């Protein structure tokens, strides 16, 4: 009888556990918790390690290190610290930010969060986006020009190598077949008509008759041969989205109301309208509903994906010289935010090209030239 009661009790506990698990799954479908929220569930709310880990994340939001993209860094996440890697960078409307983190082994979870801030200062930022569960890649299309902050934090208790990449890709395809950034020879806001107006687009020079392409799926809202733009096509991206303007075409290949997909030919490069005395080119513009024209170049600019040729495994070092400067970012042109003396020891968070991303004894973070640091063997 006693054995039977134990079996029944165990069965009841199992059913309750399964039930709670299923309820949690249903709830998650509705609430869509972040990867960070799901991770912290496994700890008690008063867990001291969790508190330190969470506090480090909050503190890192005040970091003010500056980088430019494309940016790549490799290093070792330390199991003995709660370091959060924080990077501030300037981004433009139309760019699609991509942040990738890879670890060995790849089962180690890393949390990536994106914040928007009003300037490059340490003003507290506003969270915009966070990494999805079971993903190693954050993507976000920038809606307005400004400063943004990326925070990268590994799960607790892991000593693993990592590789980090931060870069942008265009949110639209390039609008001229076989052309690249080099074909853009006139940019947004360039003076026109002796300074009486400014250029509301970019000019992409290419041989007459080169196909001009749909940069996104959408509907042709207008075509015609009129005004300064000559033969032109207007492509609308969604009912309340943006409208793309293709001007100075030699000929038009689509009809008003036609639906197109990215890469479809809309017309061919020419010099109609007020471009008759100019070499054949496409004038390309982007217009926002209710806001008018915006700089189209970030929307289509072809960008590179950074590469990491070797893995940095140095996690500590000794300063070689007195008055070694700590810079706000990996460039001697950026502000000096501190100095180090000979034989000072520092923690090395990662390596970007020939700059170490470091943390010093007062917990200040910055960048120091690689040649100024003697690595400490971790073995």
Order of alpha helices (4+ residues) and beta strands (2+ residues): alpha-alpha-alpha-beta-beta-beta-beta-beta-beta-beta-beta-beta-beta-beta-beta-beta-beta-beta-beta-beta-beta-beta-beta-alpha-beta-beta-beta-beta-beta-beta-beta
